[in-house]
Amino acid sequence: MKTTAVTALRNEVRLLAEEAFHRKLISGYGDGQYSDEYQIVYQGKPRHLTLENARSFLNSLIYQRQSYAFPYPYSGIGEYA
């Protein structure tokens, strides 16, 4: 993978990790030991993932939690529609 592509992917993973962290889906994140690796702390355990796997994992985690946030249409006035 070219350097610019790796940098773009790393930035995307960092943004996803920040979002997951703020939603309390993960408890930590950061660069991995190797240039193509990212570390995510999930359920108290550090996981070392490739950048591609980290992006996929974080997208799945965020999407999964998002789809369960409001299982029914909500009218916004204190009751379900």
N, C-alpha and C positions, 0 to 999 in steps of 0.2 A: 504494500500500500504506500502511496506517495506521502511525503511528509505533510503536505497541506491537507490531504484527505484524513490523515491520522489526527492532525490538530483539530480539524472540524468535528470529527467523530468524538474526540476527547472532550471538546467544548459541549457538544450535545449531551454526552453522558453526564458531565458535570452539572448541567442545567436540570436534567432529569433527576439526578441524585439530590440536588438542592430541593426540588419540589417534593420528592419522596420523604426527605428528612423533615421538611416543614409540616408535612401531613402526618408525621410520626409513624411512617411505614418502615423506615430504617433508622438505625441509631447512630450511624456514622458512614463516612465515605472519604475517598481520597485516591491519589495516584498510587498505583501498585509499584512493586519492585522493578518491573520491567516496563519498557516504553509502550508496549501494546496491552497493558494490563491495568485494571482498575479494582480497587478494594471497596467492598460494600459490607457494612456490618448489619446483618439481618438476623433477627431473633437471637441477638447476643453473640453471634459467631461471625468472625471476619471471613469474607469469601473473596477470593482472588479470581476475577473473571477477565476474559479477553474483553476488549472494548465493545466488540460486536455483541457478545453474550451479555455484558453489563447493560447495554442499550435495550436489548430484548427483555431482560429480566425486569428492569425498571419500568419500561413501558407496560409490561404485563401487570406488574404490581400496582401501578397507578391506575390503569384502566380497570382492573378487577375491583379495586376499592371504590372507584368512582361509580361503577355500575350498581353497587350495592348501597350507595349513599341514600337514595330516595327510591325505594322499590315501587312506589305508586306515584302517579301524577299528583303533584301538590299544587293547590290553588294559590297558596301564599297568604291566605286569610284565616289560618288556624284550623283548617279541616282539609281532608282529602277530597279531591275533585270527584 
